[in-house]
């Protein structure tokens, strides 16, 4: 829905490094505005302990038309425990003005 903020949360547990999918114990869980979509368990993410999550890459793919403003991101947090969403919704900011691209 255009014109409103969403709270998106994701938990990734790479699990133990194992050599076979049958022993996988990785997990992935997601929440949108506090509503849980998951968890997905017994996921095989790695075969070696040296492979660790180490980057946050914020990206969005638009399949069809989207707003001229694009996507606005705010308050990106990386934590070892769930943070949760704000208690009250926050109004969307106004579109920026006097922006120039050289």
N, C-alpha and C positions, 0 to 999 in steps of 0.2 A: 504494500500500500504506500503510495507516494505521500510525502509530507509528514512522516512520523519516524521516530527512532525505533529501532529494534535492539534487543539485548541478545547477542549471540554468544554462546559459550560452547567450548569444545574441550573434552578431556581425551588425551592420548596416553596410553600406557603401552610402551613398546614390548612389554613382557620379557620373558627370559630368552636369551639367544639359544635357539634349538635348530637342529639340522633337518627336522621333518615337520611338515604341517600338522601331523597327527598329535604332536606334543606342544603345539602353539598355545600360548596363554596371554597374548596381547589383547588390549581392550580399546574401544572407541565409544564415546558417548557424546551426545549433543543436546543442547537446550536452546529453545527460541522463546524469549520472554518468559523464562522459567518453566516452560513445558518440555518435558524430556522426550527425546526421539532416540531411542536406544535402550539399553546399551547393546553393543555388538561385542561378543566375546570369542575367545579361542581364535584370535586373528594372528597370522604369522607375519610379523614385521621385520624380523632380523635373525641372522644366523651367527652373528658375532657380537660380543659385548662392546666392541669399539664403535658400533653404529648406534648413535644416540640422537634423539631429537635435539636440534641445535639452531633452528631458524624459525622465525614467524614470518610467513609470506601472506599478506592480505591482498586478495585478488577476487574479482567478480566477473563472471562471463554473462553478457546480456544476449539471450537467444533472439529476442525481437526488439522492438522499439523500447527506448528508455528515456528518462527525463533529461533535459538539456544539462542539468546540474551534475548528472552522473551519480556517483555514490559518495556520501560523506561519511567518514570514519572518525570516531572520537573515543577516547578512553580505552585504548588497546592495552590490555594487561596480560602479562605472563606470570603464572603463579604455580606453585606445587599443590595448591588446594583450591577448591571452588570458591569463587568470589561472590557470585549471585548478582542479581539485577537490582537496580535502584528501587526503592519502595514506591516512588511515585513516578509516572511517566514524565519525560522532559519534552518540551515543545521543540520541534525542528527549527534550526536556525534559518535566518533569511539568507537568500542567495547572495554571494559576495558581489560587490560592485567595484568599479575602477580597477579591474584585473587586466593586466597586459601580459601577453606572451611574446617574447622576442625570438 
